[in-house]
Amino acid sequence: MDSGQALPAACAVEMVHTYSLIHDDLPAMDDDDLRRGLPTCHAKYGEATAILAGDALLAHAFEILARDTPPATAARCVAELARAAGATELVGGQADDLAAENAGGTLHELERIHRRKTGALFLASLRLGAIIAEASEQQFSALDRYGKALGLAFQITDDLLDYSGDAEQLGKRVGKDEDRGKLTFPGLLGVDESRRRARELVLEAIDALTIFGSAAIGLEGLARYVLERNQ
């Protein structure tokens, strides 16, 4: 596969990701005023502009995916990203995350939230590339296993950084999850068990890549980075 064929898909996923962050930061959602060391969209430009910017990014993501993805795979790619961004995955996960504030929950419920809220776009990124590359069912299965484990490990690390990270390095406020009564991995499992679970998931993700041999060195490096990141 020519890497240029996958560029529209990568752009589309990042547009959906950015839209989700803009809306996630809104006062009615997670109410954040700092993102990547800069004022959040609504903090700088107002809530109406932030809502519209997110809406525009979401629409444009599907425009470029339908227009610029190889014709033979465009429809599948659009359907895949729409499912990941929709009510059963990203949006549903966000809704359940908000509903769990100050309500508590089980590990199963917490993982279910973040396999959708965080994990959906990880999986979509992998599956779009696999669709364009005409991957086999076995390869799709391996990427699904990798993406599910990696997405959950990423969220656990994110929760840990909010619990004990450095705000200057992170470029966003820390301690806000506890302040809002969020259901988090450190809050439910404790710090040490959360770190152990993240390591376990990263090893599971790496193990899923065996089928690809040395071609998956980049994906393996990404998985290892999740445990080391400080922002």
Long-range contacts (C-beta under 8 A, 24 or more apart in sequence): 1-132, 1-133, 1-134, 5-69, 5-70, 5-132, 6-128, 6-129, 6-132, 6-133, 7-68, 8-64, 8-65, 8-67, 8-68, 8-69, 9-65, 9-69, 9-77, 9-81, 9-128, 9-129, 9-132, 10-125, 10-128, 11-61, 11-64, 12-61, 12-62, 12-64, 12-65, 12-77, 12-81, 12-128, 13-61, 13-81, 13-121, 13-124, 13-125, 13-128, 15-57, 15-58, 15-60, 15-61, 15-64, 16-57, 16-58, 16-61, 16-81, 16-84, 16-85, 16-90, 16-121, 16-124, 17-121, 18-57, 19-53, 19-54, 19-55, 19-57, 19-58, 19-61, 20-54, 20-85, 20-90, 20-94, 20-121, 22-50, 22-53, 22-54, 22-57, 23-50, 23-51, 23-54, 24-94, 25-50, 26-50, 26-51, 29-94, 29-98, 30-176, 30-180, 31-180, 32-172, 32-173, 32-176, 33-173, 34-171, 34-172, 34-173, 35-171, 35-172, 36-171, 36-172, 37-168, 37-171, 37-172, 38-171, 58-85, 69-132, 70-132, 73-131, 73-132, 73-134, 76-131, 77-128, 77-131, 77-132, 80-124, 80-127, 80-128, 80-131, 81-124, 81-128, 84-120, 84-121, 84-123, 84-124, 85-120, 85-121, 85-124, 88-116, 89-116, 89-120, 90-116, 90-117, 90-120, 90-121, 92-116, 93-117, 93-118, 93-120, 97-182, 97-183, 100-182, 100-183, 101-180, 101-181, 101-182, 101-183, 102-180, 102-181, 103-181, 103-183, 104-183, 105-183, 105-188, 107-188, 107-189, 109-183, 110-183, 110-184, 110-185, 110-188, 111-152, 113-183, 114-151, 114-152, 114-155, 115-148, 115-151, 115-152, 117-155, 118-151, 118-152, 118-154, 118-155, 118-158, 119-147, 119-148, 119-151, 119-152, 119-155, 120-151, 121-151, 122-147, 122-148, 122-150, 122-151, 122-154, 123-147, 123-148, 123-151, 138-211, 139-211, 139-212, 142-208, 142-209, 142-210, 142-211, 142-212, 143-208, 145-204, 145-205, 145-208, 146-205, 146-206, 146-208, 146-209, 146-219, 146-223, 147-205, 149-201, 149-202, 149-204, 149-205, 149-208, 150-201, 150-202, 150-205, 150-222, 150-223, 150-226, 152-201, 153-198, 153-201, 153-202, 153-205, 153-223, 153-226, 153-227, 154-226, 155-185, 156-185, 156-194, 156-195, 156-197, 156-198, 156-201, 157-198, 157-226, 157-227, 157-229, 159-184, 159-185, 159-186, 159-187, 159-194, 160-185, 160-186, 160-191, 160-194, 160-195, 160-198, 161-229, 161-230, 161-231, 163-187, 163-191, 164-191, 165-230, 165-231, 166-230, 169-230, 169-231, 170-230, 170-231, 171-231, 198-226, 198-227, 199-227, 202-226, 202-227
